[in-house]
Amino acid sequence: MDFSHLIQLDHEWTLALNGSDSIFWDNVMYTVTNTFSWSLVILTLLIVIFKNNTLREFLLIFLALGLLIVVADRICSGLVKPMVERWRPTQDPQLMYMVDVVRGYRGGRYGFFSGHACNTMCVAVFLSWLFRYSKVTLTLLFWSLSTTFTRIYLGVHHIGDVLVGFLVGILLGTLFYFLMERIRRRWSIKRLISTHFTPSGYLVSDMDALLAVIFCNYILVIIFAMTLGLG
């Protein structure tokens, strides 16, 4: 299979997943793709991390996460996108009139690779290593996948853009976690071992509270989408 055939398949599958005839789903996807819609979850994450760590640990984790997001964004938007110059489907002269566009949103000019895919996946992987709680890991991965799917639905990314973004996100999230953990281990902080704690020392009750907040956030997104539909 040659590269041109892969590109053609990428175009076809992307168009197949792009858009729908449902105003409701248009509103859901448009809301989910917005980082602001996850503000409650972000705040809860910070509270959980702060509660289960010393101030020094919290600052280290916060710094590692911040640097992770900045590095991921710079690699994607600052380096790869302007270097590769692959059109987004909504901007590609060959595809732009075949793509379903929601509320006139077309994104920037270039789309390879997906910053949403990279950023959400690197955060999901980093936090999964940090919490080591299977329910949270699955939920965070679902959050990354569902958030990134909106980019295909909205027509601002090809499937290939997303898959490469996921791969880079996994690598960066893992790398930054273990670099951070190497520093943290030098402080010789003992972790509690109990059924009330995850293997990394986080309260299971806090993990369940985080899951509840993420679940409620999805419900709020759906309610908001229904409200927009009524308008």
N, C-alpha and C positions, 0 to 999 in steps of 0.2 A: 504494500500500500504506500503510494507516494505522498509527499507532504501536501500537495495541492488537493488531493482527495480528502485528507484529514481536515483541511480548511473548509472544504465544501460541506463535509459532514457537520462540522462545528456550526456553520451557518444554518444548515437545515434543522438541526436539533435545537439550536437557540431560538429560531423562529417558531418551532413547534411548542416551546415552553413559554414563549413571550405572549403576555397579555391574555385577555379573555373578554367575553361579552358582559361580564358582571361588574356593575358599578361598585357593589359591595367589596369584591375582591380587589378592585382597583384601589379603593380607599384603604383597605387593610395593608396591601403591599406598599402603598405610598407612605403610610404611617410607620410601618415596621422598619422601613429603610432609613428613617430619620433617627439619628443617634439620640436626639432629645427625648424620644419616646421611651428610652430606657434609663432615664435619669433616676427613677425610683430604685431600680436594680443596682445601678452604680453606687448610689448612696448607701444601700444596704450592704453591698460588698465591702465598702470602706469601713462601715461600722463593725461588721463581723471580723475583719482582719485586725482592726484596732483593738477590739475586745479580747481577742485570743492571742495577742502578742504584747511584748513590752513595747514601750515607745520607740526604742532604738530599732527593734525588729520591724515595727510598723513603718517607720521612716525608710528603712532599707527596702522593704517590699514595695512601698509606694514609689520610691525612686526607680527600682528595677522595672516596675510596670510602666512608669512614665517614659523611661528610656527605651523600653521595648516598643511602645507605640510610636515614639518619634522615629526610631531607627527603621521600623517597618514602613512607616509613611514615606520617609526619605528614600528608601530603596525603591519603593513602588513609584511614587509620584515624582520624586526628584531625580531618579536615575533611569529606571527601566522604561517607564511610559514615554518620556521624550526621546529615548534612544531607539526603542522598537517602533514607535509611531504606528501602532495598530489602531485603526478606527474603532470607536464604539459602534455597535449596530445602528444606533440612532443618528450617528454622524457619517456613517459609511455611504458614499454616493450610490453604491450598488444595492444597499439594503434599507436605507433610511425611510423609503416610502412603502416598505413592506412591514415595517415594525409598528406595533401598537404602542402609542405614546400616551402616558397618563398625565393629565394636567400640563401638557406642554413640556414636561421634564425630559431633557435629552442628555444631561451631564456634560462633562468636558469633552474635549476633542478625542483624546486617546484613552483606551481602556485596558491595555495589557501591561501588567496583570491587575486583577481586581484588588483595590485597596480595602474594600469592605471584607472580602474573603480573607485576605492576609491579616488585617487588624483583628477581626473577630476571632479567627482561629488561633492566632498567637496568644490572645488574651485567654481564650478558653483552655488552651493547652497549658499555659503557665499556671492558671488557677486550679486546673485539674491536678497537676503535680503538687501544688501547694496544699490543697485541701485533702486529697486522696480519699474521696468519698464517692463511691460508684454512682449513686443517684445524681449527685451534683455534676459529675463528669459527663454523664449521658445528657443531662439537661443543658449544660453549657455547650456541648457539641451540637445538640438540636438547635439551640439559640443561634450558633454560628451558621449552621446550614440553612435555617429558615430565614435569617436576616439576609444571607447572601443570595438565596433564591429570589428574593425581591428584585435583585439587580438584573437577573435574567428576565424576570416577568416584566420589569419596566423597560427592558430593551437596551439598557446601558452597558451590558457586558455579554460577551460570548461565554459559553460553557467552558471553553479552554482557558479564558481569562480567570475564571473562578477556580478551576482545578489547580492551576499553577499558583494562584494566590493561597489556596489551602496548603499546598506543599511548603511554600515559603513560610507561611504562618506556623506550621507544625515545627519546622526546623528552628525558627527564631524563638518561639515560645519555650521549647525545650532547652535551647542554648542559654537563654537568659535566666531560666529558673535555676539551672545547675551552677551557673556563675554566681548567682545570688546566694544559693545554698552553700556554696563553698566558703563564701565570706561569713555567712551566719554560723556555720559549724565551728569557726574559730572562737566563737563566744561561748562554746560548751554549754548551751542551754538545754536542760533536761526536758524531755517531753513526757507528759502523763500518759500512762498506758491503762486504759479502762474501756469498758463497753460504752461509756458515756462520751468517749473521745474518738476521733478518727486517728489513724496511724501517725498522722503528722501533728496531732495535739489540738485539733479544733473540736469544739463541743458539737456533738451530733445534733443537739437541739438547735444550735445556731445554723447548722447546715440545712435542717428541715425548715427553719424559718426563711432562709434564703430561697429554698425551693418554692415555698408558699408565695413569696413576693414575686418571683419570676412568673409563676402560674397566674397570679392576680394581674400582673402587668399585661399578659397576653389577653386576658378577659377585658381589661380596660381598653386595649387596642381595638378589640372587636366591637365593644360598645361605642367607641369613638367613630369607628368606620360606619356603624349603623346610623349614628347621628348625622354624619356627613351625607349619607345616602338619603336621609329624610329631608336634608336641606336642599 
